[in-house]
Amino acid sequence: MTIIVCPKCSKKHRADTSRIVAKKKFLVRCKACEHKFVVNLDNGEAAQPVTPPQPEVQTPSVVQTSGTKTPRKICVTLSKGGVGKTTTAVNLSAGLAMSGFKVLLIDTDTQGQSSFLLGKRPAAGLTELLTGELPPRETITQARPNLDLLSGGRSLAGAKRIIDKKSFGSEWTLSEALEKVDKDYDFVIIDTSPGWDQLTVNVLFYADEILTPVSLEVLSLHGLAEFTKNLHAIKKYKEIDLKYVLPTFMDTRVEQPKDIYRKLQGIYGDKVCTPIRYDEELSKIPSHGKTIFEFRPDGDAAADYGALVRRIAGNRNLLLG
């Protein structure tokens, strides 16, 4: 237990830091004056330990043991909508699962479209996990062999308000909820909503890698620039970086997409992935509840998403033929 002292009004708050001791630097909000400030447990800034000290505080809540799996946590995000985030998250997850990896797909969007694309209507999902209404295993739905789903939906609006009202460590809410779940997986793929809200911030504090789909149009390029600026605020508190830039809606019949693609390559270099070509089949699959690999495995979109799976997994032999 620790006492957090507000530097503005000097109000003292008792806080249990045992669950987030592994995260040394975090943002808090004073309930008395609503002032937000940073607490750094490394140097005791704005924090005073309560005596007698609690020895268990010295042990992080997530204990890595031999044989415990550490998943790769990849968020698919961009503050602009309509760039193919959900399509990418679903088909990347499906492709990795088909390649033999154990995958958890998390939908953090209130529209809940990941479930729709997979043809599932889960009774529970991420909201029940965040609020603790159900045990973790009862919130997860098996969508395909090797592919599990934590669904989103309208109920997440209430969960966002709960997160926003927390005055201490709110940015780690998702990480704490998933700490006993994600060790069963090789990959955790998180689909985010457009915009920049508290749940998106939680995703960025949880994830280790960022994949950003960018439709090949001017507004998306501008949205990517704004996103990278906002990302600097997160990087003050944890190590995360934009690792993959995925061009989408590549139409080789039109010159502008090719120009924007070249600009992306000039700015982001090796981070730019093989583009996802424009394919009418992608617009058809939602009504069928299938992935592109199930609906049209020999089409351009399946080939392009197969290339993305190979890039992410680092294996050139996956999903060939």
C-alpha positions, 0 to 999 in steps of 0.5 A: 500500500502506498500514499500518493500525494497530489502536488497541487492540493496536497491531498493524500490518497491511499493506493494499492500499487502491488498490481502495477509495481512492474509499471514504474511510471503512470498517470493518476488523477486526484479525486479532490481537485481533478489534477492529473500528474505522473507518479514514478515509483522508481524515485518515489516522486509524489508517492510515500510508502505506508508503514509498515511496508508490505513485503508482497508489494515487491513482487510483480502481479505477473510472474514469469515462470519457466515454460510460461508463454509470452505472447506477441501483442499486436494492436491494429490501430489508426485514429481514422476510420474506414482504413480496414482495421477490422478486416485486417485484424480478423484476417491476420488472426485467422491466417496466423491460426491457420498456420498453427499459432494459438491466437486471441483476437480482442475487439475493443470497438463498440460496433463489435464488427469482428464478431460479425465478420467471423459469423459469431454472436457471443453472449459475453465478451470484453465488457464482462472481462473488464467489469469482472462480471464473469470469470475470464474463461466465460468471456472468450468464444472459440471462433475457429480452430486455434482462434479465440475471440473476446468480442466488443459491442455497445456495452463497451461504452459503459466499460469506458466510463468505468475506466475513465472514472478510475483515479489510479492506474486507469491506463493499465485496466486492460493489461490487468484484466488480461494478465491471467488470460494471454499467457495461453496464446502465441499472438494477441491481436487487438482491433481498436475503434477510430478516434483516441479514447481511454480504451485505445490508450489502454490498448497501447499500454498493453500492446508491444507492437503496432500495426497501422493500416493506411488506405491509400488516400490523402486523409489517411496519410494525414491521420497516420501523421497525427497518430504518430504524434499522439503516440509520443505521449504513450512512449513516455510511460512504456516502450512501444513503437509503430512497427508495421505500416500496411497500405490498404485499398491499393488500386493499380488502375489509379495513379494516386494510390501508387503515389501515396504508396511511394510516399509511405515507403519514403517516410517509413521505409522497411516498416511498410508491408506488402499492400493489400490490393483492392478486391471486391471480395473483401466487401462481400465476406461480412455477409457470409461470416467468413474470413478471406481465406475461407471465402476466396482463398485463391483471390488477390486479398487472400494472397496479400493477407497471406503475405502479411501473415508471413511478414508478422510470423517471420516465416516465408513458408506459411499459407503458400498454395 
